[in-house]
Amino acid sequence: MSMPASSPAGGAPNVPVAGNAVSIKNFAFSPAVLKVKVGTTVTWTNQDGDAHTVTSAGSGGPLKSAPLTTGATYSYTFTKPGTYAYFCSIHPFMTATVEVTR
């Protein structure tokens, strides 16, 4: 069965999605907005042929991965509520957010 032409793959962009996994594919983080509870470990998996990073936007953020090669993963456990914006430091146009609630 094919998806209707008007539906983007994976749902609408920038709509918060629950779960604990983020894929890095086609030079984008998916989902672009992930909503999790405090104590959740989120894992990013690079499915692109190019290396990418998971890096907190602004100074002092908790996310700071090494460059992830194809198939590599990075995990972080969120211990405080808040909105965590991040990007790929190699490709700064790649941005996303994790929203952490109690």
N, C-alpha and C positions, 0 to 999 in steps of 0.2 A: 504494500500500500504506500502511495506517495503522499507527501505532505501537501496541503494546499499552497499554491504559489505565493499567497499573501502572508503565510506564517513563516517567520524566521526560524531557522533551526535552533532548537534549544529554548524557544520562547522569546518573548519580547525583550529587547535590549534594556539594560539598566533597571529591570524589575527584580527586586530582591528574591533570591532563591535560597531555600533551606538546604542543608546538607553539610558535608565536610570535605568536599573535593573540588579542586579547581583545575581545569585542563588549560594548557597553554598550547594553542593551535592556531595556525593561520595568522600569526602575529597579534593574538588577542588572548586575554584571560576570559575563561568562560566557566561560571557566570561572571558578568561584570560587577554584580553586586551579590555578595553571599551573606546570608543572615544566619548567625549561630548563637548558641548560648555560651555563657562563661564556662570555661573548662573544656571546650571543644578543641580538638586538634584538627587543624586544617592541613591538607596535603595538596601541594601543587605538583603536577606532572607535566613535563615538557614533551609535547607530541610533535614539535616542529623540528625541522632539520637544522635550524640555527639555534645557538645558545641564547638563553634568556635568564634574567634574574628576577627575584621577588624582593623589592626594596621599598621600605617605607618612604612615603612622601614627607618632606619636611625633615627637620633634624630631630634626633632622639627617638625615632620610631623603632619598634621591636623587630621589624622584618628586614633581614639582610642575608640573602642567600648568596652563595658563590654562583658563578655562571653554571646554569644547568644545561648539560648536553642532552641530546635526544634520548628520551626514556628516563632521565634522571628525575628525582623527586626532592622536594623540600617540605618540611613539616614544621608547624609552629602551634603551640597550645596557647590560646587566648585566656588570660586570667583576670582581665578587667573589662568591664563594659565600656563601649565607646565605638567610634567610627574610625576604622583604620584604612586610610587611603594608601595605595601602593602603586608602583610602576616597575617597568623593566629598565634598569639603568643603561642597558645596551641600546634599547629601542624606546626612548622616553615617551613616544606617542602611545605606548601600551599602558593603559591605566585601568584600575579596578578598585573596589572597596570591599572590606569585610565589616559588617555591622554586628557588634557583639552586645547581647542583652543578657539580663539576669534570668 
